[in-house]
Amino acid sequence: MATLDELKDAWKQDCEIDVNDLTIAAAKSPNLHAKYLGELLQYKLRLTKLSNDMIEYRVKRARYYRGEMNKAELDENGWEQWQYKTLKSEIDNLTEKDYQLMVTRDAYIKTVIYFVESVMTELRSR
């Protein structure tokens, strides 16, 4: 799966059309469509997985801060038992740092999806 910068560089080359020989551009369109569609599908699947991971993370960390996890669950996550009494209103603040990293990844993936969808729109209009 290519990064956004790699996709942008690839599109810079792929978008060029030789106006003197439009048949070459027409012949390349299905291959370009397949290339960018593959990237789009990978990123959409990645976004779905990340969305599910974000929900699971919030639930798991809330259970951790409420002291509801058993020894096996703590060991599986590499966490020590939470020793403090935590108010419901404090749980969001405690989970925010790690969750923010997931939000950043979510925004990046959505940006890549937007870019690839724009490329696909351009390819359809050829």
N, C-alpha and C positions, 0 to 999 in steps of 0.2 A: 504494500500500500504506500503510495507516494505521499510526501508531505505537501503542504500548500505551496511552498516555494518551488518544489519540483514540478507540481502540476502547472503552475504559472509559467515556468520556463518551457515546459513541453508545449503548452498552448501557444506561446509566442512563436514557436517554430511551426506548429501544426496549423495555425490559422492563416498562414501565408498562402495566397492563391496567385498562380501565374495567369494573368489575364490573357496571355497569348495562347494558353492551352488549358481551357476550362474543363476539358474531358479528364485530365489528370486529377483535378480537384474533385470532380464528380465521382471518379473511381475511388478516391481515398476516403470519401465521406462515410461509407459503411464501416470501414476499419477504425476510423476516428470515433465514430459513434460507439462501437463496441468497446474501445479503449476507455473512453470516459464514462460510459455506462457501468463498466466493471468497477471503476473507482467509486462512482456514486453509490452503487449497491453496497460496497464494502463499508463506506463511511456511514450509510444509513443503518446498517447492521451494528456497526460500532456504537452509534448514537443510541440505538435501542438498548444495547447491553449496558452502556454507561447509565442510562436513565434508570434501568432496573437496579444497577449497582448503587446508585445514589439513594434510592428508596430503601434498599436493604441496609445500607450503611447507617442511615438515620435511625431506622428501627433497632438495629443491633447496638448502636452506641447509646440510644435511649435506655435500652434494657441494661446495658453495662452500668450506666450512671445511676440507675435505680437499684442496682445490686441484684438483678434478677437472673444473672448468668450463672450456670453451674461450672464446676471445675473443668469439665471437658471442653465447654465452649470457650472458656477463658484461655485454656492451653492452645486450642485450635487457632485462636487469634493472636496468641503471644502477649496477652494482657494479664496484669496482676489484678487481684480482686480490688474493686473500688472501696475505699475505707470511709467515705464521707456520706453524710445524709445530703441528698441533692433535691432541691425544690424543682418542680416541673418547669418553672420559668427559667431556671439556670441551665437546663439541658441543652437548649439551642446555642447558648453562648459557649458551652464546653465543646460542642461538636463543630463549631463554625470554621475553625482553622483548616482541618482536614477536608471538610465539606467544600470549602472555598476552592481548593485545588480541583475538585471534581467539577465545580461550576465553571472554572477556567477551561478545563478540557472540553466540557459541553459546548462552550462558546466557540472554541477553536473548531470542533467538528462541525458545528452549524455553519461556520464561515466557509469551510471547505465545501460543504454540501451546496451552499449558495453559489459558490464559484463554479462548481462542476455543473450545476443546473443551468447556470448562465451559458456555459460552454455548449451544453446540450441544446439549448434554445437556439444558439447561433448555428449549430450544425443542422438543426431541423430547417432553418430558414434558407439554407444554401440551395 
